[in-house]
Amino acid sequence: MKILMVAIPNHHFFQWVNQLKDSGHEVFWFDSTDGGGIVEKIQWVHQIKGWKLRWDFPFRHFIKSRFPKAYSQIQKINERKLAEVFEKKLQQIKPDVVQCFEMQLAGIPILEVMEEYSNIPLIYSSWGSDLFYHKEMGLSSQNVHRFLKRVDYLITDCHRDYTLALQNQFRNFFLGVYPGNGGIAYPKREILPWHKRNCIIIKGYDDEVGKALEIGKALELVDPVLLSDKKIIVFSADAVVEAFFKNSKKLQNYDVEIQPRNQFVPNEILLKQMGQSILYLGNSLSDGMPNSLLEAMGMGAFPIQSNPGGVTSEIIEHQKNGLLIANPLDVTEIAHHITTALQHTTLREKAQEYNVAFCTKNYDRAVLQSQIVHLYDSITV
């Protein structure tokens, strides 16, 4: 089968695609943002890159930075339209199926073309805030309804989003709930017993939906006795979060490691750090099923996580195998959860045993690979 995938350059997308390596399918990737060069992680995939600019003229970056208005006018002529390029590639490749990952940046831009080629099945993989937060992200309900009407097959990363798709007039085939990265290869040797852990690991997003600053503010309220011997790791930290941790007089007293969002950290290193962590903290106004949460739980870190639209409660039972943040903006609540988790060792011990077994059963990459390959085999072309 020829599969034409449309997605932005994204680690989770690359992980999903690699589940199809050696499956017998011929896979093409149309980079919807045309960002960066060829991706080594998926060398076996036919990568459609470098399509956006008609001419990569000399001093382009200099003009862009110094004369943004002039650059904008030039680019109106110099940039090819995504839909036009995609249609040409569609005609050349003649795929058996098209799959888009994420709606706003990959699905909506090709919608008009896919409506014209209604004979080609369209798979939509819903990620993150796609459906739950679409209005806040600038997508009208009419656009979402129109897009879902064209979708033939749906994959979501949580049960919540399948329900939301039905509420937004999706009426075709549901292929199931799968983690957006196609599963996680948990390095079992790096999972430390609960009593040997000394880190607290935090997802550092702080943007329209990520609210890591509230976690930092909550840590300022926690009894220093509970934190004095802990290492705090903030990964994928936005600049505002990095600045907060560096400038906070209270947090300066702790051992803090900041990993900036634009700094590449191998996933193997992050998983190892999670395997050394007492707590994992993730906080946002909107998300799907966070891959980092699944990674942390599978590596034995006790999760404290926000619960937008009830998504996290699909896998976390409050006060059993984790703690759910009811209000992502309530610093006092978050501080209370951190204190509770650090003080109750029995809770953490039982949660670690349960979560490692649960994630191994449901999200292990090797277990999911055959299921994911079968998804494509089941599609009627």
C-alpha positions in Angstrom: 0.0 0.0 0.0 1.2 3.5 -0.8 0.6 5.8 2.2 1.0 9.6 1.9 1.4 11.2 5.3 0.9 14.9 6.0 2.4 16.2 9.2 4.7 18.8 10.8 8.2 17.7 11.7 7.6 16.2 15.1 9.3 13.6 17.3 6.0 11.8 18.0 5.2 11.6 14.3 8.6 10.2 13.5 8.1 7.5 16.2 4.7 6.6 14.8 6.0 6.3 11.2 8.9 4.0 12.3 6.3 1.5 13.5 5.6 0.8 9.8 9.3 0.2 8.8 9.6 -3.2 7.2 5.8 -3.6 7.1 5.7 -3.7 3.3 4.0 -0.4 2.9 5.5 2.4 0.8 5.4 5.6 2.9 5.7 9.2 1.8 5.8 12.2 4.1 4.7 15.7 3.0 6.1 18.1 5.5 3.2 20.6 5.9 5.5 23.4 7.2 8.6 22.5 5.1 10.7 23.0 8.2 14.3 21.9 8.2 16.1 19.3 6.1 15.9 15.6 5.6 15.1 13.7 8.8 17.6 11.0 9.5 15.3 9.2 11.9 13.0 8.2 9.1 15.5 7.8 6.2 13.5 4.9 4.8 10.5 7.2 4.2 10.1 9.2 0.9 10.4 12.8 2.3 8.8 15.7 0.4 10.8 18.7 1.6 12.0 22.0 0.1 8.7 22.6 -1.7 7.8 26.0 -0.3 10.3 28.5 -1.8 10.5 29.1 -5.5 13.9 30.7 -5.0 16.1 30.6 -1.9 17.7 33.9 -2.8 21.0 35.2 -1.3 20.7 37.2 2.0 17.2 36.0 2.5 17.6 35.6 6.3 19.2 39.0 6.6 16.4 40.7 4.7 13.8 38.7 6.8 15.4 40.0 10.1 16.2 43.6 9.0 13.3 44.4 6.6 10.3 42.2 7.7 7.7 44.2 5.7 9.7 44.0 2.5 10.4 40.3 3.1 6.6 39.7 3.6 5.8 41.2 0.2 8.6 39.2 -1.5 7.3 36.0 0.0 3.8 36.5 -1.3 5.4 35.9 -4.7 8.2 33.6 -3.7 6.2 31.0 -1.6 4.3 28.3 -3.3 0.8 27.5 -2.0 0.7 24.3 0.1 -2.6 23.1 -1.4 -1.3 23.4 -5.0 2.0 21.6 -4.2 0.2 18.9 -2.3 -2.2 18.3 -5.2 0.6 17.8 -7.6 2.3 15.3 -5.3 -1.0 13.5 -4.9 -1.3 13.2 -8.6 2.3 12.0 -8.9 2.4 9.5 -6.1 -1.2 8.2 -6.5 -1.4 7.0 -2.9 -3.8 4.4 -1.8 -4.5 6.4 1.4 -3.7 9.8 2.8 -3.1 10.3 6.6 -2.9 13.6 8.3 -1.5 14.0 11.8 -3.1 17.0 13.6 -5.9 19.0 12.2 -5.0 22.7 12.1 -1.5 22.4 10.6 -1.9 19.3 8.6 -5.6 18.5 8.0 -7.3 21.8 7.2 -4.5 23.0 4.7 -5.2 19.9 2.5 -9.0 19.7 3.0 -10.0 21.4 -0.3 -7.8 19.0 -2.3 -9.0 15.9 -0.4 -12.6 17.0 -1.0 -11.9 17.0 -4.8 -10.2 13.5 -4.5 -13.0 11.9 -2.5 -12.0 8.5 -3.9 -8.8 8.4 -1.8 -9.4 7.4 1.8 -8.4 9.9 4.4 -7.1 8.9 7.9 -7.0 11.6 10.6 -4.8 11.1 13.7 -6.1 13.5 16.4 -3.5 14.8 18.7 -3.4 17.0 21.8 -5.7 20.0 21.7 -7.0 19.3 18.2 -10.7 18.7 19.1 -10.9 19.7 22.7 -9.5 23.2 22.2 -10.2 23.9 18.6 -12.2 27.2 19.1 -9.4 28.7 21.3 -6.9 27.7 18.6 -8.9 29.6 15.9 -10.8 26.8 14.3 -14.6 27.3 13.9 -17.0 24.5 14.5 -18.0 24.8 10.9 -14.5 24.1 9.8 -14.2 21.1 12.1 -17.5 19.7 11.0 -16.5 20.0 7.3 -13.1 18.4 8.0 -14.6 15.5 9.9 -17.2 14.9 7.2 -14.3 14.2 4.8 -12.4 11.9 7.2 -12.9 8.2 6.5 -10.9 6.8 9.3 -10.2 8.3 12.8 -7.4 7.5 15.3 -7.3 9.4 18.6 -4.9 9.4 21.5 -7.7 9.4 24.1 -11.4 8.2 24.4 -12.5 11.8 25.1 -11.6 12.9 21.6 -13.6 10.1 19.9 -16.6 11.3 21.8 -15.9 14.9 20.7 -15.5 13.8 17.1 -19.0 12.2 17.3 -20.4 15.4 18.7 -18.8 17.3 15.8 -20.5 15.1 13.2 -17.9 12.4 12.5 -19.8 9.4 11.2 -17.3 7.1 9.6 -14.8 4.4 10.9 -13.0 4.6 14.2 -9.7 2.7 14.3 -9.1 3.1 18.0 -7.1 4.8 20.7 -3.3 4.8 20.4 -0.6 7.0 21.9 0.4 9.6 19.4 4.0 8.3 19.1 2.9 4.7 18.4 4.1 3.4 21.8 7.1 3.7 24.2 10.1 1.5 24.5 10.5 1.5 28.3 14.1 0.8 29.4 13.2 -1.4 32.3 16.8 -1.4 33.7 16.5 2.3 34.3 13.4 2.0 36.5 14.7 2.6 40.1 12.8 1.4 43.1 10.7 4.1 44.8 13.1 4.5 47.8 16.1 5.2 45.6 14.6 8.1 43.6 15.6 11.7 44.3 14.3 13.8 41.4 11.2 15.8 40.6 10.7 16.1 36.8 8.5 18.8 35.3 7.1 19.4 31.8 8.2 23.0 31.1 5.7 24.2 28.5 4.2 27.6 29.2 2.2 29.0 26.3 -1.4 29.3 25.4 -2.2 26.0 27.0 0.9 24.9 29.0 1.0 26.2 32.5 4.4 25.2 34.0 4.8 28.6 35.7 2.0 27.5 38.1 4.1 24.5 39.0 7.1 26.7 39.7 5.0 29.0 41.9 3.5 26.0 43.7 7.0 24.7 44.5 7.7 28.0 46.2 4.9 27.2 48.6 6.1 23.6 49.5 7.9 23.1 52.8 11.7 23.4 52.0 12.3 20.3 54.2 10.5 18.2 51.6 12.5 19.6 48.7 16.0 20.2 50.1 17.5 16.9 49.1 15.7 16.6 45.7 16.9 17.5 42.3 14.4 19.4 40.2 14.5 18.8 36.4 12.5 21.0 34.1 12.4 19.6 30.5 11.2 21.3 27.3 11.2 24.6 29.3 9.9 27.7 27.6 12.0 30.8 28.2 9.6 32.3 30.7 9.8 29.2 32.8 13.6 29.1 32.6 13.7 32.8 33.7 11.3 32.1 36.6 13.3 29.3 38.1 16.6 31.3 37.7 15.1 34.4 39.3 13.1 32.8 42.1 14.9 33.4 45.4 13.2 30.4 47.0 13.9 28.0 44.1 17.6 29.2 43.8 18.3 27.2 47.0 17.5 23.9 45.3 19.4 21.8 42.8 17.6 22.7 39.5 18.4 21.5 36.0 16.7 23.4 33.2 16.5 21.8 29.7 15.3 24.5 27.3 12.5 23.7 24.9 14.7 24.4 21.8 17.5 22.2 23.2 17.5 18.6 21.9 17.6 16.0 24.6 17.6 12.3 23.5 14.5 10.5 24.5 16.6 7.8 26.2 18.1 10.5 28.5 14.6 11.8 29.4 13.3 8.3 30.1 16.3 7.6 32.4 15.6 10.8 34.3 12.0 9.8 34.7 13.1 6.4 36.0 15.0 8.3 38.7 12.1 10.7 39.6 9.8 10.6 42.6 7.3 12.9 40.9 6.3 13.8 37.4 4.3 17.1 37.1 2.4 18.2 34.0 0.0 21.1 33.9 -2.1 22.6 31.1 -5.4 24.0 30.1 -5.8 21.6 27.2 -4.1 18.5 25.9 -4.8 15.0 24.6 -3.2 12.1 26.3 0.3 13.5 27.0 3.0 11.2 25.7 5.4 12.4 28.4 2.8 11.4 31.1 2.7 7.9 29.6 6.5 7.8 29.6 6.8 9.0 33.2 4.2 6.6 34.5 5.8 3.7 32.8 9.1 4.6 34.3 7.6 4.7 37.8 7.4 8.4 38.5 4.3 9.3 40.5 2.1 11.5 38.3 0.5 14.8 39.2 -1.3 16.0 36.1 -4.0 18.4 35.0 -7.2 16.8 33.6 -8.6 18.9 30.8 -11.9 17.5 29.6 -11.4 14.4 31.8 -8.7 13.0 29.5 -6.1 12.2 32.2 -8.7 10.5 34.4 -8.9 7.8 31.7 -5.7 6.4 33.1 -5.2 8.0 36.5 -7.5 7.4 39.5 -7.1 10.2 41.9 -5.3 9.2 45.1 -4.7 5.7 43.8 -2.1 5.8 41.0 -1.6 9.6 40.8 -3.1 12.9 41.6 -5.3 15.0 39.3 -5.1 18.8 39.2 -8.6 20.1 39.1 -7.7 23.7 38.4 -4.5 24.2 36.4 -4.3 27.9 37.6 -4.7 27.1 41.3 -1.1 27.3 42.7 -2.3 26.3 46.2 -4.0 23.1 44.9 -0.8 22.1 43.0 1.3 22.8 46.1 -1.0 20.6 48.2 -0.7 17.7 45.7 3.1 17.9 45.7 3.2 17.9 49.5 0.8 15.0 49.7 2.8 12.9 47.2 6.1 13.6 48.9 4.8 12.8 52.4 2.9 9.5 51.5 5.5 7.0 50.5 3.1 4.0 50.6 0.9 5.8 48.0 3.9 6.3 45.7 5.1 2.7 46.2 1.8 1.2 45.3 1.3 3.6 42.4 4.7 2.8 40.9 4.0 -0.9 40.9 0.6 -0.4 39.3 1.6 2.2 36.7 4.7 0.3 35.4 2.6 -2.8 34.9 -0.3 -0.8 33.3 1.9 1.1 30.9 3.8 -2.0 29.9 0.5 -3.7 29.1 -1.1 -0.8 27.2 1.7 1.4 25.8 4.7 -0.8 25.2 6.0 -0.1 21.7 6.8 -3.7 20.8 3.3 -4.8 21.8 1.6 -2.0 19.8 3.6 -2.4 16.6 1.6 -5.3 15.2 -1.7 -3.6 16.1 -0.7 -0.4 14.3 0.5 -2.3 11.2 -2.9 -4.1 11.2 -4.7 -0.8 11.2 -3.5 -0.1 7.7 -4.1 -3.6 6.5 -7.8 -3.2 7.6 -8.4 -0.1 5.5 -10.4 -0.7 2.3 -8.8 0.9 -0.7 
